Amino acid sequence: MTSDVEFGLDTFGDVTVDATGAAVPYARVIRDVVEEAVLADRVGVDFFGVGEHHRDDFAVSAPEIVLAAIAGRTERIRLGTAVTVLSSDDPVRVYERFATLDAVSGGRAEIILGRGSFTESFPLFGYDLADYERLFEEKIDLLSHLLTEGPVTWQGSIRPPLIDQQVYPKTESGSIRTWVGVGGSPESVVRAAHYGMPLVLAIIGGEPARFAPYVDLYHRALAQLGRDPLPVAVHSPGFIAETDEEAAELYWPHHKKMVDRIGAERGWPPTTPERFAEDIEHGALHLGSPETVARKIARTVRELGIQRFDLKYSAGRLPHEHLMTAIELYGTRVIPRVRELLAEDPVPAGAEAR
């Protein structure tokens, strides 16, 4: 049912600027993220995701603590990460932290596992990037056992084995909804299906429709493994203001600084206004007025047959007050309009997996 599509918001706790253009202190950024989530809950957003990073342009390195603070001030919104960098974490501690978050939130915790698009956590926690693949593969395998909430017996090469080990606390429902976030690797898509975990596609560049083969691959892999259908979500950047022109004007300078800094680290050329316009028109940026953004989200949902869309609404140093406006517009105008558009032109029945 198209009415069952969920709508979320993601943030990395990007360090913002105040009215004078000065960088906001990390502590205030974190408090602002909590306020943004409280607003998202109030305006009817289904999910709020907080990313994990370990670098100076993002304030959140311990998202579960931020999510716990949010849990105490919200009532219904589901709370998760975007993403948990499992490769440089301890799966036992990941389970324990999220089971605790699930308790304090009344069963609203979710995990989105990923390898992360940045690598700062590897040297920080003493891991070798040469072990990048092995770390993730073994740790997701261990976590999949822990998520059963029964006694765990497991052996790998990255840590001592567990023998009939219990881990606490147990959750009230007996499970924590756990997704795998991928950036477009077929192997990662199949891995998510192998472990029976829902899939989140991080579409941060290019036309969303080009990711349809990954959705098809995921559903085929689930079927071949004899698993029931599972949901697919999309995480994409965007921003909302009253008009298309205002949204682009507010977003562009912060977007350019962020993209150019990351590009300089990775050998990309500086972005241009022409590239920016192309990303809005045909690419991954869901940016503009409420009507423009709603139409583009509805198109992404239809083309990919997804069950959740998460808008990464923060961008570089874009000020908190503009983020709050975007959240309010997303909940009060964009989401209702997307639902109307999907009701007028439903997602094909065969594309909807539950």
N, C-alpha and C positions, 0 to 999 in steps of 0.2 A: 504494500500500500504506500503510495507516495506521501500520505499524511504521516507515515511513520518515520520519514527521513528526519534525522537529528541535525542540529546546528550548534557548532561549538566555536569557541574563541581560543586562540593560543597566543602566548607572549613569552619572550625570552628574558623579560625584565630588563629590556634595553635601557641603558643609562640615558636619561632625557635631559633637556635644558629648561631653565626657567625663563621668565619674561625678559630677563636681561641677556639671555644667551649663555649664561653660565651653566656648567654641568651640575646636575642635581646630585647631592650625596647619595651613596649607595643605600644607606638606611632609609632615606625618604623614598627612593625608587621602590624599595621593597614594600613600604607602607602604601605607596600609590598602587602597586599591583594588587594588594589586598582590596583597596577601595574599588578598583576596576572590576574585580571579581564579584564584589558585593552588588555593584550596579548590574553586572551581567545576570546574576541570579534574579534580581528584581524585575528585569525587563524580559525574562522568559528564555534566556539562552540555556541550552541543554547541557553543555559541557564547557569546562574551563581548564585549559592545559598550560602548565608552566614548564619551560625548558630548563635544562641543566647545562651551565657553561662555567668555564674556569678561566676567564679572560676579562680585561678591564672594561670592555664595552657592554658587558652584561652584569647585572647585580645579583642574579640568583645562581648560587652554586649548590644550594640544598633545597630543592623545590618541595620536598615533602613537608618541611617545616613551614614554608609559606602556605602550602595547601592546608595544613592543620589550622593555621591562623584563619584562613578563609572559611574552613569548615565551621568554626565557632561563630561565624557571623552570617552564614547562609543557611538556607533551608532545603533546597531541592536540587540545585545544580550539581552535576557529577564533576568530580575533581580528579585530575591526573597529570601526568608529565608529558612533555613534548620536546625531547624524549628523556628517559633515563638511560645514561650511557653505561650499559651493562658491562661492556668489555673491561672497564677500569673500576668496576664496583664488585662487591661481594654479594653473590646471589642470596645467601642466607640473610644478610642485612637488608637487602632489597625487599625480600619477603616480609621480614619483621617490621620494617618501617611502613610498608603499605598496609599490612594487616592492622597496625596501630592506627594509621590514617583512616582505614575503613571503620574502625571502632568509633573514633571520635566524630566521624562524619555521618554515622548512622547508615553505613553500607554504601557510600557514594564514591569510594576510591576506585580508580583505574590506573593501570600501568601501561605506558607505551614504551616498549623496549627499542633501543637502537644502538648503532655504533657511533652516532654523532658525526656531524660534519666538520668538527674541529678536533684537534688531537692533543690539546694542552693537558687533558686529564691523564694521559699515559705517563709522561715523565713526572707529573705531580704526584702520582700514586705509585710510582716505581715500576711501571710496565714498559716492556719493549715493543715498539711499533712493529718489529719483525714478527711478533706473535699476534698481530691484529686479528687474523681470521680464526686462529685456534682459540684465542681468548673468548671471542663471542660465541663460537660454536659450542664449546664446552660449558660456558656459563649459562647459555639459554637452555641447554640440556638439563643442567642441574636445577635451574629455576623451574623448569616444567615439572620436575619431580616434586619440588617444594610446594608448588601451587596445588597439588592434590590434597595437601593438608593432612596426609597420613605419614607413617614412619617412612623415612627415606634411606635407602641404601644406594650409594652412587660412588663411582670411581672414575677419575680422569687423570690428566697429567699436570694440571695447573694448581692442585691443592691436595691435601690428604683426603682419603676417602671418608664417606659418611657410612656408618653401619647402623641400620635400624634407628636412625636419629629422628627425634621429634623436634619441631620448631614451633615457637609460640610468639604471639597469641594466635589461636585459631579464629577465623572470622565467623560471624553469626550465620552467614549464608552458605558457608563452606567453599567459597571461591572468590577470587578477585579477578575482575574482567581485565585481561591482559592482551594487548595488541602488539604487533611488530611493525615498527615504522621502517619503510624502505624508500630509497631514492631512485629506484629504477633498475636494480640488479635482478635478473631472472632467478638467480640462485637464492637471493633473499626472499623473493616471493614464494618460491617452492618451500623454503625453510619454514616460513610462517604456516603454510598449509600442513607441513609435516608435523608440527607441534600443535596443530589445531587451534591456532591463535588468529583472531581477526587481523586484517591487514590495514595499515595506514600508508597511503602513497603520499610522499612529500613532493608535491609538484610546485617547484619554485622557479621554473623556467620552461619556456616552450609552451606549445598549445596543449591544454589538458587532454584533448581527444587522442593525442598520440600515445597516451598511457593505457588506452583500452586493451591492447594486447596483454598487458600485465594483469589486468582484472580478469580477462579470459583465462590466462595461464593459472591464476590462483584458483578459480572455480574448477578448472579441469583437474588440477592437482588434488584438490579436496575430494573430487569425485573418484579419482583413481585410487586414492588412499582409503576410500570407503568412509569418509567423514561427511557429516551433515554440512549443508551450506552455512557460511559464516559471513558477517558483514564486512564491507570494505568502506573505508573513510578516505577522504582527501584533506590534506593540509596544504593551504596555499596562502600567499601573502595578499594583502589588500587594505583598503582604507575607505571610509565613507564620510562624506560631507554633504551639505545641502545641494550642491551642484557639482557637475563633473569638473568644471574649471577650478572651483575652490579646493576640491579634493586633490587635484593634480598639483596646484600651486603650493598647498601645505606640505604635501608628501615629498615632492621631487627633491628639494635640497638635502633632506635627511636621508632619503633613499640613495642619492648619488654618493654622499660621503660614506655611507655604510658599504655600498657595493664596491666603491673604488678602494676602500681600505682592504676589504677581503680580496679584491682582485689583485691588489699589489702583492699580497702574500702568496697568491696562487698563480701569478703570471697572466692574469687577464688584462685586457686593455680597459681604460676608463670607459664608463658607460656614457651615453649621449642622450640628449632629449629625444632624438629620433628612435633610439632603442627603447626608451621609456614609453613613448607613445605606442610603439609596436607591441610591447608587453601588455599594455592596457587593452589595446584593440584585439589582439589575437593570442597573447601569451598568458602567463600564469597570474598576472596582477588582476585581482578583482577589486577595481578601484573606480570611484565615481560617486554619483548621486545614489540615493536608495534604489531608485528604479533601475539605473544602469547596473549596479552591483547585483540586484536581485535577478535580473535577466541573465547575467553571466553565470551566477551560481546555479540557476535553474538549468542552463545549458550544460554546465559541467556535470550536474547530477544526472541529467538525461543521457548524455553521451557515454558516461562511464557506468551508469546503473548503480551508483553508490548509495550507501545507507546513512552516511554522515559527512557533513562538510564542516571543516574547521578553518576559520579565517585567522591567519596570523596578522593581527591588527597593529602591532607595534613595529616601528621601523626606525632604527637608528635613534637619533635624539629628538624625534617628534614629541612635542610637549604633552604632558599628562592631560591637560584640559582638552586637547584635541582628541586624544585617545578616548576620553570619557564621552565626548560627543559621538564619536564613531560607534562606541558600544551601545549607546542609547538608540541611535538610528538603526543599528543592526537588529536589536531586539524588538523595537517597536514598529519598524517599517520594512526592513529588508526581509526578515524571516516570514512575517505574514504574507508579504508579496510573493516570495518564492513558493510558498505553499499554494497560493492562488494560481500561479503559473504552472505548477506541477499538476494541479487538479484539472486545469484546462487542457494540458497535453501530458498525460501521465507517462511515467517511465514504463517501457514494455515489461509485461509481467515476468518474462523469462530473465530479465536483467536484475530482478530484485531477489537478493539472497538473504536468508535469515538464518 
